[in-house]
Amino acid sequence: MPVSDTVHIQLPGDRRYEIRIGAGLLDSSDAWHGLPRAAAAVIVSNETVAPLYAGRLRERLQQVYGRVDLVVLPDGEQHKGWESLNRICDHLLGAAMDRKTVLFALGGGVIGDMTGFAAAIYMRGVPFVQVPTTLLAQVDSSVGGKTAINHPLGKNMLGAFYQPERVIADLDTLDTLPDRELRAGLAEVIKYGPIADALFLDWIDANLDALLARDKGVLAHAVRRSCEIKALVVGQDEREQGLRAILNFGHTFGHAIEAGLGYGAWLHGEAVACGMVLAADLSHRLGLVPADAVLRLRALIERAGLPLRPPQLGVDRYLQLMRVDKKAEAGAIRFVLLEAVGRAGLHAVPDAVIAEVLQAHGAA
Amino acid sequence: MPVSDTVHIQLPGDRRYEIRIGAGLLDSSDAWHGLPRAAAAVIVSNETVAPLYAGRLRERLQQVYGRVDLVVLPDGEQHKGWESLNRICDHLLGAAMDRKTVLFALGGGVIGDMTGFAAAIYMRGVPFVQVPTTLLAQVDSSVGGKTAINHPLGKNMLGAFYQPERVIADLDTLDTLPDRELRAGLAEVIKYGPIADALFLDWIDANLDALLARDKGVLAHAVRRSCEIKALVVGQDEREQGLRAILNFGHTFGHAIEAGLGYGAWLHGEAVACGMVLAADLSHRLGLVPADAVLRLRALIERAGLPLRPPQLGVDRYLQLMRVDKKAEAGAIRFVLLEAVGRAGLHAVPDAVIAEVLQAHGAA
């Protein structure tokens, strides 16, 4: 019997959906039972993932849907833009797909975000299901209803809040994940500790080697606890008015790194890992947490094989990039800072302190 | 004192907004009081409307917002696509506009739909205000939260449900509306009679000459009653699951006419007017309404100077175009049909009956 677990997501109103987590789910009919009926389903995937899993998913879906199409997009964050979004929409319209058509996002966060956005806007909304095949997507981007594409002037700048019908996270798909991407996914797992759960941070510390070795039982717990924390936060703040911002710990610096180097140079999780170190140091310099909290996070990120040193873009460029970030309003840039190990909040930070941190970490 | 009236729109949850209707509203500070505060506002308009009203709107908004930008798009339904949408998004990102920025849609339905869609997706949602300057937009497209762009394969195929903060319908802006567009707007006013309010149909019959002469008092009633009926319908069915479909009376044929000729050849209202005659005839042939209901609607549409005869695209092309319409699911095409004068519902219609009607009206 496969390991299997379910996280229940409750949304405002009567809406709800489930995250199924386990090994062997692609081959378990139970995980796919009860999805919306339609004449057709469309799997959206990329050139890397489609050859590995699209055939099995298609077989599974053909037991329910009369027609199952496959749209294969180029792989990578640099392809998360209008062009790929258009390819999905063009396919749906070219095949005269109706408004009950169910989209299945088979891949990582990029595929999930783009497929979700396409589902949100096609005929003003069709149902979609997330089938995340990267650790990052399983613990982060498939929970919370954020969908988006990038714009040359900023990451995730165009998108919608749109919830999936279900998330099906088959841990077996992580077997084919490159090591670098597994580590990048761990950055988001680590994130949930400092912002919300000190005990989970202890657990990650103790189980990091097993996580890196892809132990299924340990991975299952990491994915489940990450989803639970994210669901708890998102459930209180679906439209990102306040609390939800804490999920962006490390992301303001991280987005600047990604945009500054050009999307795809660093993986999202790598940029976030480095951004967390910078944001933790910012928290310390503003007197919110002691130095050892920064050192401990830094050590864990280093053990996970993630980058500590930000690229040398220069202070002015960083400030410029961070000012266009969605979290910025006119005036001082706001960061998610640690207020303790296990608690975070949004704080406006003077440019001078940001510059100090960037310089101290070799980014200037 | 200007004529002024307010329709209150109640949405699911605690959301609500107002439609202000009256002469002189662009110059009345009261109509603009209490809108969301922000560092910046962006007026989106087109090459026809901007020279007429953007200056006055800008002056009005500069009393509230520190910065007021203007984005001017080319005019016409054929420009309601990705390219124009991108121009709005590019401007917002180029100016580093934050997520509190308020968009103002100054123009007809095309500007309203595109601006609303841009507001829905920019940073996953910024507030927007509708300032409709055509009769069509005042009675139809600024109520109900539908936003969209066209795709070469279909009208309004990509979009979102997204509600404005307020609608401000200044009847004085109708003074500069070309006669052909006024008549096209009347098509949607007429529509509300047969689908929902037989008494309103009587009123339109009695006041058509005053409407065509742009009498402000009569226009105010037509706009208010149209908005009230639409609000009543939309309020019960925001996401278009059922009842709301009746607002698309005449639209299935109408969209096929627009798409078949290429967007912009016929005005939307013209296509809908002709589509209503066809749909009424369909209702009669299926035994739902007597022949005189069709004749009466036909006579009113003729008096309003709107087209009765559909373009000769051929039956097959019509069927193909209508099958890609959002209202279509796999199988028989569904139409909004009259079940009485003042009541409508959705009905699946066999292709043979559709063909019969198209042939009878010279569309084959």
Interface residues (C-beta under 8 A of the other chain):
Chain A: P12 G13 A39 A40 W82 N86 C89 D90 L93 G94 A96 D98 R99 K100 A120 I121 Y122 M123 R124 G125 K146 A148 H151 L153 G154 M157 L158 G159 A160 F161 R239 E240 R323 V324 K326 A328 E329 A330
Chain B: P12 G13 A39 A40 W82 N86 C89 D90 L93 G94 A96 D98 R99 K100 A120 I121 Y122 M123 R124 G125 K146 A148 H151 L153 G154 M157 L158 G159 A160 F161 R239 E240 R323 V324 K326 A328 E329 A330
